[in-house]
Each structure stands twice: as structure tokens, then as C-alpha cells.
Amino acid sequence: MSKIPHLDGLRAIAVFLAFIYHIGVIFHYPLLPGGYLGVDIFIVISGYLMMKIASEKYDNFINFINRRFERIFFPLIFLIFIFIFINFFFLNYHSFIEFNKIIKFVISFSSNLFFFFSELNYNSFEISLNPLLYTWSLSLEFQYYLFFGFLFYCLNTRNFFFFFLIFFLIFFFFFLIFKKKLILK
């Protein structure tokens, strides 16, 4: 795939918008109210690039997922070890245990679901200091890779029944989760 310079500029704008938003959260002054625009732009760009790469190079589902996994997982594990080491010295026992509970969701690329269903306020100062909070976007990205990688696999093998079966199971799973969340409120 040839490099698209315009997307690098859009990525820079997206990162800048997200950075400005989070600076405002830290200092309790909304520099960019509703500042999810940067994240939205970044996710759309990532999705576009991923779909372009997958449609051009990867007709093998397993190879596609392995390459994405290797690119994301090992740097993430390294980062988690650094945070565990630092937090061991700077957090009290209770906070350290709570921090470590989140790790299993981060490693399984489901931290977006964990933070969605937890009672944590994304905009609060305390949660904004948790370095694993921002892994929700990695989880979302990997779930996107799995879903569309699986979709490409089913389309290439013309296995529509398998795709609809898995799609139905995923839909049913999320229905149960959201139903449980609505009942708990």
C-alpha cells in the first residue's frame, strides 16, 4: 500500500485534539468541550487503513490477525510491566490491587467493555491518572480487527452461514450484557 500523506496530517490533528482535551480534564478546565473528536478522527483513519490493508494484502484470516496481534500485544505487555513496576512503589496497597484487576481486561482486549460497565467516570481526575484507561481504544481496535478479519475470511471462503451464526452469537452476547447493565441501574 502506498503512503497517503494527507492521512498523516489528519492523524496529527486527531492526536493534537485528543491531547488538548485531556490537558483540560487534568486541569479541570474544558479546553475542548466534547473533545472526543480527535479520538473519532483517529478511529476512522485507523479503520480506513486497516480495511485498505486487509483488502489488498490479507486473504488469509489467521495471518491477518497474527500480524495485528504481534503489532499491538507485545508493546502492550511491555508497557503493562513498566506500569506494574512503577505503581508498586507509588500506589497504596488497595490502589495497586485495583490497578492490577484491570490488567486482565487490558490483556484480553476488553478494557473498553470493562470501563463501559464499571461505575468509573471517564472525565474524573482520579480515573484520568490511570494509565490503563486509554487502552479502551486498543481494545476497540482489536475487536474491529477480529470482526472485519472474520468478515473477510467468511466472504473469501463464501461461508455465509458461519458468519451469520457468529454474528448472531455476538449480537446475543451484547444484548445480554446491555440488558444486565440496564437492569442494574
Buried (B, 14 or more C-beta within 10 A) or exposed (E): EEEEEEBEEBBEBBBEBBBEBBEBBEEEEEEBEEBEBBBEBBBEBBBEBBBEBBEEEBBBBEEBBEBBBEEBBEEBEEBBEEBEEEBEEEBEEEEBEEBBEBBEBBBEBBBBBBBBEEEBEEEEEEBBEBBBBBBBBBBBBBBBBBEBBBBBBBEEEEEEEEBEEBBEEBEEEEEEEEEEEEEEE
